[in-house]
Structure formats: C-alpha cells, structure tokens
Amino acid sequence: MENRPLDMLNAARDKRVVVELKNNKQFIGKLKAFDIHINIVLEDAEEREAGKITRKLGSVFIRGDTITIISPE
C-alpha cells in the first residue's frame, strides 16, 4: 500500500509517467530514478507542449523544484 509520496514514485519506477513543469511544458518517459528532492531521471523521454510532441530527448534529468505534477501516463 502506498502511504507516502515516495512510495507512489517507487511504484511508478520503470513505468511511463507524465511530468508537468512550472513553465507548463510536459515530459513523458519511463521513470528510472528519483531522490528525496524529487529530482528525476526519465528514459525515452519526449517533450510535449500544447498536447504535441515537440522533440524526442532520450534520457533526461529534471530538477525537482521545477515539477508541479507527476502522473502515470
């Protein structure tokens, strides 16, 4: 059972997630790693703006203090 926010992220490891940032950009990719600051690493990541894929990025590191939402795809 997931009781803490990090438990939810652990359950999402190796699954595709949508990450929304404060600047309204979205990244979709497989969650590979995260830390207590919610800095995250995505693999096979794509950037999406206004619902359209704008670029394919491969592996990306996203700083936790820029993230507003992390959700299963």
URNORHU-V597322 format. One record per pair of residues at least 4 apart in sequence whose C-alpha atoms are under 7 Angstrom apart, sorted by the first residue. I is the first residue (numbers start at 1). J is the second residue. If there is no record, write none. Layout:
# URNORHU-V597322
i:j
I:J
I:J
This chain:
# URNORHU-V597322
i:j
2:7
2:8
3:7
4:8
5:9
6:10
7:11
8:12
9:13
12:31
13:31
13:32
14:30
14:31
14:32
15:30
15:31
16:28
16:29
16:30
16:31
16:72
16:73
17:28
17:29
17:30
17:31
17:70
17:71
17:72
17:73
18:26
18:27
18:28
18:29
18:70
18:71
18:72
18:73
19:26
19:27
19:28
19:67
19:69
19:70
19:71
20:24
20:25
20:26
20:27
20:67
20:68
20:69
20:70
21:25
21:26
21:66
21:67
21:68
22:66
22:67
22:68
25:48
25:49
26:47
26:48
26:49
27:45
27:46
27:47
27:48
28:45
28:46
28:47
29:42
29:43
29:44
29:45
29:46
30:42
30:43
30:44
31:41
31:42
31:43
32:41
32:42
32:43
33:40
33:41
34:38
34:39
34:40
34:41
35:39
35:40
37:64
38:64
39:62
39:63
39:64
40:61
40:62
40:63
40:64
41:60
41:61
41:62
42:59
42:60
42:61
43:58
43:59
43:60
44:57
44:58
44:59
45:56
45:57
45:58
45:59
45:60
46:53
46:55
46:56
46:57
47:53
47:54
47:55
47:56
48:52
48:53
48:54
49:53
49:54
